[in-house]
Amino acid sequence: MLNRATRPDGLLDVTVTASAAANTLEVEKTRALGAKVVLVDGEIEAALQAALEHAERTGAFLVEDSKNLDTCEGAATIGLELAELPYQLDAVLVSLGAGTMATGIGYALKRRRPDVDVVSVQPGNAPAMTLSYQAGRVVDLGAPNTIADGVAGRYVIPEVLDDLLDVADDALLVSEESIKEGMRLLYLHSGLVVEPAAALGVAALLESPRLSGLAGR
């Protein structure tokens, strides 16, 4: 959330609400960048409710992941970069949580390279958005239980689901074991230490090397 009044240095005060179970390193890095972090007991939805209440109480501008169009437009710049690569792309695998990355990247790619398949990948233990995509409507599920806390929401925004249905060619679910193996392989072969959410694409390749199970092919 951004406070409307600027500080003497011209910067904006930022308050971030997060689940008390959020990755501690990410919380520390957020604070190091100057933001005030408010930790809330419960899942992501509890943190969102706290953010809504804070915005109503203080008049701060609420930036809600996926629902705020600016977050999707930011992700779309990744799609633009992918579209400018000097070689053919058959498919792009995008981690799926609330939908920011998948809809933003998918929108840009489909307009620059409509022949490229956009495939979202989500943990099987946090499948709300994927099951909603497959059903064509919002599916309400219980609390997620995945190592990939960056995509562990259960909250499906109807407008974002509509966008996902428009730009994604398929939505896949992967196991916790494959996510962990994907992290290991990225470190072993690329020297990359990534959070679990960043290994979902590799997890999908491990479970379906040729992506032969994609629907609509």
Secondary structure, DSSP 8 states (H G I E B T S, - for coil): -EEEEE-TTS-EEEEEEEETTS-HHHHHHHHHTT-EEEEESSSHHHHHHHHHHHHHHH--B---TTTSHHHHHHHHHHHHHHHT-SS--SEEEEE-SSSHHHHHHHHHHHHH-TTSEEEEEEETTS-HHHHHHHHTS---------S-GGG------HHHHHHHHHH-SEEEEE-HHHHHHHHHHHHHHH-----GGGGHHHHHHHHSTT-TT-TT-
